[in-house]
Each structure stands twice: as C-alpha cells, then as structure tokens.
Amino acid sequence: MSIKRIISLRLCLSLGAAVAVASVLMTHRGGPAPNLEGPGVVYVYFPSECAVAGVAKDCREVPRAGRPSFESMAACSAHADRELKAAHNPRLLASCMKTREG
C-alpha cells in the first residue's frame, strides 16, 4: 500500500466516524426526559370491591365523592391500610395510583 492510499483511507474513516457522531447528536437533541417524581406527581387512593376475597380478578371501584391524594406512595399506603382495617371487609382491595396533578 502506498502512503497516499493509507492517508486517504484514514481520512475517509475519520470523516465517516465524525459524520456518524454528528448525525446521532443532531437527531437526539430533544430536551431532558421529564422527571416522573418531580413536582405535580401525586398518589391517588381508590378502593375496589372484588367478587371473591383475595382474588383481584373481578373487582369494581367503590364509588366515592372524591379520591384522596398523597405526596408519597408511603402516605397513600398508610391511608389504604387504615381504611382496610376500619372496613373489616375481606373483599375490599386498596390501590394507590401515581398520576400528575392537572
């Protein structure tokens, strides 16, 4: 191989790699991904009543005037535990769903 051929091959490979990197950077210029745990995220509690105790297959949400919301999953879970203990109904199922305030 001659020196000219090696230099031109190296130049082409370097230029190709630079173009590939630049094109990847240009196509992925979107802003940062939104923080799912950031401001506006709440955990909403809602109970459901199931046809069979302990089986979450055939359940319907218990109608309520409103759904309580909490700033953390731990707070929502603690509320769910208190509600289930007070209800004394083995067919009740408590759920905490993460959502954005809106």
PyMOL commands that set and color helices and strands:
alter all, ss='L'
color gray80, all
select helices_A, chain A and resi 3-27+73-87
alter helices_A, ss='H'
color red, helices_A
select strands_A, chain A and resi 41-50+59-61+69-70+92-100
alter strands_A, ss='S'
color yellow, strands_A
deselect
rebuild
show_as cartoon
